[in-house]
Amino acid sequence: MTQNNPSTCAASSRGLQFNSGCGSSFQTLDIGHDDYMALIEPDIAFWSLVRKDKLADSLEIGSSFMQELLEKRESFAEEINALRFGLKPSAVYFNPTDRCNLNCSYCYIPEDMRRDGTTMTAAQLEQALGVLKDYFKDVVPEGIKPQIIFHGAEPLVAKDAMFAGMDKYLNDFRFGVQTNGTLLDDEAVEFLTSRNIGIGLSLDSAEEHIANLTRFTWSDSGVYKKVLEAMDRLKGYPNYNVICTVTRDNMTSLTEIVEFFHEHEVPACMLNPVRCTREGARQVKPLDHELVPHFLKALDRSYELYEETGRKLTVANFANILVSIIAPTARRLMCDISPCGGGRCFFAVSASGDLFPCSEFVGVPEFNGGNLFTGNIDDALKTQAFNIVTERKVEDIDPCARCAIRHFCGSPCPAEAHEMNGGMDKPGAFCELYEEQTRYALRLIADGKHDAFLWEGWDDDTNTDIDITSI
């Protein structure tokens, strides 16, 4: 289960002391707080905030900290083990078309696919959903609907086929659509909102000239105004969010985009650092140490807006890091865990029916595990194309293997590691950004501010991992 679990340790040590024998190996972490530091047992993601003047006392045999660890060590080990290795797929990123009406500079789908690729017919899409329905009958517990996220390229290019499939299988799946927003007209909005379909848009800046630097049509026209029209149509709809892809071009204006989203009553957003799986994305990648102050300032501003208005704007990708510390099983995004969710908790289907561990690998032939129409999903999940992703663990990556926060970050993303840094045993693109998000999250917890950054109901049916007031 874990190398520091006395019940599985061959030595006679009872594991009563830190950092020796079968005892837990602890690391201290400076979180940038005036009064508190973090103590972390990385193998099992056990942590506590300890007053700096009480640090030595906390490490003594018989301390309240030691007693709490001894009581919870086994349950923590079981929880993190189940989260990392015990989950089965319950979601699919479904590309109904390879094509897109935009030519965004950082897109991870190859240009030739986006320009001339395949689009599913209504019959093909419905057949694919039928195959997925049959597969999930044996995988997902009864009473829980698996999730289908129509993704891209641009799924609304295949609007008629997609909407027909949704209507046919509305009782079998929870559906979502990630769209660039330019084709989201009144008819599409009425269809999706009347069925409570989750909707994700993309907008990279509150300023038109910045937003249009990286997101534009094949004729180089910006799409800022079109996305604003879509946001206006969705105002008041609780089940939508907007993704801001963070690049070198917009990183200094993240505070302004948070203010803009809040003003437009966006329920949730993501400030996602650009995925660096393709050269176009790497050309606009911000340096971590330059991005961090702007990113954290934007989080600060989201808190100030909540204090001023009582209305939250949840920055969902940061909220996921925060909740991974407080209650790992409550996390909603499975990219920030090792192994990541690709091929384990979800997989991707291309417009040709090809199966990939994650959408980031669509168009990369060596990660094609088979075909939905001609093969078997279970067989695809066992192929080398999937195994190379699902077997990627922080324990095998330098410097992740010795990092105190390795199970709060998860060393994402495998596609970035492979395409940008040359292998699955390499870290991803934004190590320092994840470090500083974790420190920021722990400061929020120390100051009792963390709930303001989390989505409503985040702790429903979830146990908080540790009572930080116990020490």
Secondary structure, DSSP 4 states (H G I P E B T S, - for coil): --TT-GGG--SS----STTSTTS---EEE--S-SSEEEEEEGGGTEEEEEEGGGHHHHTSTT-HHHHHHHHHHHHHHHHHHHHHHS----EEEE-SBS--SB--TT-SS-HHHHHH--B--HHHHHHHHHHHHHHHHTTSPTT---EEEE-SS-GGGGHHHHHHHHHHTTTT-EEEEE--STT--HHHHHHHHHTT-EEEEE---SSHHHHHHH-BBTT--B-HHHHHHHHHHHTT-SSEEEEEEE-TTTGGGHHHHHHHHHHTT-SEEEEEEPP-SSHHHHTTPPPHHHHHHHHHHHHHHHHHHHHHHS---EEHHHHHHHHHHH-GGG-S-SSSSSS-SBTTTEEEE-TT-BEESSGGGTT-GGG---BTTTS-HHHHHTSHHHHHHHT--GGGSTTGGG-TTHHHH----HHHHHHHHSSTTS--S-HHHHHHHHHHHHHHHHTT-GGGGS-TTTTTT---S--GGG-
